[in-house]
Amino acid sequence: MAMKQVAQRSLRPEAALLRKRLVPQHNTLAQATVQARRWQSNRAESSSYQPSVSQRAGADSVNFPGAVNSKFTSTMRFQNPAENTAMSTYRILDADGNVVDNTRDPQNAPDKEILQWYRNMLTVSIMDIIMFDAQRQGRTSFYMVSAGEEGIAVGTASAMDPDDVCFLQYREQGVCIQRGMTLKELMSQLFANKDDVGRGRNMPVHYGSGKHKIFTVSSPLATQIPQASGAAYALKLQRMMDPNVKPRIVTCYFGEGAASEGDFHAALNIAATKSCPVVFVCRNNGFAISTASIEQYKGDGIASRGLGYGIDTIRVDGNDIFAVREAMIEARKMALEGNCKPILIEAMSYRVSHHSTSDDSFAYRAKREVEEWKRRDNPITRLRKWMEKKGIWNEDMEKEARASIRKQILQEFSAAEKVKKPALRYMFEDVFEEMTPDLKAQMKELKRLIETYPKEYDVSQHEQGIKSLD
Amino acid sequence: MSTVFRSIVKTALGVVARRSYATQATSARINRKVDYEKTPILYKTEKVARDAYGLGSDGALEWQNLNQAVCNAMHHALKTDDNVILFGEDVAFGGVFRCSKGLADEFGGTRVFNTPLTEQGIAGFGIGCAAQGMKPIAEIQFADYVFPAFDQIVNEAAKFRYREGGVRVVMPRSPSQAKGMLISSILNCNDPVIFMEPKTLYRAAEEFVPRDAFSLPLDKAEILKEGTDLTVISYGQPLYLCSEAIQSLEKEIKGLSIELVDLRAIYPWDRETVLKSVNKTGRAVIVHESMLNAGVGAEMAASIQEGSFLHLEAPVARVTGWDVHPGLVFEKYNIPDVLRIYDTIKRTLNY
């Protein structure tokens, strides 16, 4: 049985405690009390428990429970964070596609895979332009472009296992594509048609896919971050209960603006104290709608906060897909080692796009600044230059790729636009697991209204029209 | 939804009809889109505006929409009282709905500024400022994002003075109402006020607004249209739909006369005005967008049956969202429309 197998593994303190917890339930209060006492004495014996001894005379360091490893000092000095050097930014390729660290081979994947990442980034980029225009034409209600940040999404996703779990914010369509979501699946969500797994309940870009282990995007910012910590903890427990389960991590994406929300802090703190196998990926693109980073925080970016929570942290150049991928591979490995732990990756980039189709960013930043970033440095051109230098890409291949990708996207776009909307019944389903009597009555009332006033409603746009309300 | 950019871009997709994802049934006669140009709820002529606000025949007026009126009210507050400050996400460049346009330029970055992205921080920071003597205006960009701030609002702002509730919730129906109510909220009210602005109306609702500052009460409902046969009570954007439904019915049924009440103050609400109206008409229909169960209408219906039981000719009816989350593609069928209001009034009359 699974329990016996766990008992035979070498005992990590938490696993031992967990095993005791999983013993079959007790029938009497007496048995439960005995169990509780055993739990307490085990806790005292386990290596993670420190006996509380007060300050020893002549000790040179603190022994308060709140700060171990702190040496006493008689110099009163306030640490000024501005005096510290900013955390370095790891990169492998420079803006011109040259490898800057010649001691390493940046490529840890075959050419074929690299070409696929490139095509995926192109797909994101082209789809973004098409969908932005579609909104301007009134064909969809809303869209968010991820120009400049395709490398962060595709790069991190390329380092994940298909069974790893993802929580997104809203600007990571590259993750969806790299993990295998089809253009049809994406378009179905964007058009809120009957093929949308989310049943048309969300605005565009609120992607989700059970098949690809991507939790549905939720509008309020940063709510996904503590959820990611919890999901990671679940993955860890499930593996403790059954070691045959594959090691999996959670990857959680958010922007530097969302990192100001309270949920960010709660999440990192819990992930660290409970040793959750979660990799937090912060896309620091310099803007939160109109709020530039200089107004968002005073400290050294988001990376410096990871240290405050006791989390291993790295800052990377988000426009360098090799660096992003390398960091993610290592992060994943570290997250799953031993008792597991969270990792924070801060990927630096620039938000080339407006915040969304509801935003005109030239109202708060110079157009020239955006044009320069667009021209000077982005993840797609950087990788392209590297590939061309290596001889595995050229202008003709570029033209062909762009043309064929664009054609595919337009095909799926046209198809999805024509598909009917989800059945009206889905307005009432999934509020709870089972539809309540109240909801059934309300559904009946809606049906009555539509039947009484057939000219006032056009239900033909929805699959099954009025029939789904039966 | 916010501003709609008007440029039509020609691409391989071709040029298509605007807003194809949000069309009404073309055969609809009752269930038509609100015509904000013609609705009687907005003061479209100078005379009507002056009469409404008791101004003389030369009373100064401005033609404004809701976001301009809100901006104007805050401008007056910032100008009049140095203790007034304004902050929130993206307010410095003018705000995502243009409600703070020009204010940071005029009053400086110490009084009008962007906060980091944190609603709980905005609310808590605002409460602290107020407690220490300032008059802060804390902006939450979308009502949907207010929930991290709920602890601060419910446990802190509301209880600071320890009165019943302690936080006022109000909602203006139009630019002129917004101006008067916002000025009151900031300068004349010592209770914390949650001032809810219906986003759809930011650009759609335009009318004449008194140019000079003025105050409106934060605890009184207003009778928009007097009537004798039935009382409709609502607040915010649905009032425009109620107005359309009432017009349809009064045209259809000779002699029918329906009273329309704008609640304005959601909490605490004006029981006196509502009960007086229902006692007169004997029938009540409450309309709001949020869901049926335990909504504002539930409290009002309970109070009305308590206070007007012997006057009632029919049960109090509620036209509200269903008990579901508001799913995007089902919005038309979820939020009360002209037709549901029309149908409910009709059935209440015929009870």
Interface residues (C-beta under 8 A of the other chain):
Chain A: I130 D133 A134 R136 Q137 G138 R139 T140 S141 F142 F191 A192 R199 G200 R201 N202 M203 S219 P220 L221 G257 A258 S260 E261 G262 D263 A288 I289 S290 T291 E295 Q296 Y297 T357 S358 D359 D360 A363 Y364 R406 L410 F413 K421 P422 L424 Y426 M427 F428 V431 T436 D438 L439 Q442 M443 L446 L449 T452 Y453 K455 E456 Y457 D458
Chain B: M1 S2 T3 F5 S7 I8 V9 T11 A12 L13 V15 V16 A17 R18 R19 S20 Y21 A22 T23 Q24 A25 T26 S27 A28 R29 I30 N31 E89 D90 A92 F93 G94 V96 F113 N114 P116 L117 T118 E119 Q120 G121 D144 Y145 F147 P148 L292 N293 W322 D323 V324 H325 G327 L328 V329 F330 K332 Y333 N334 L339 R340 D343
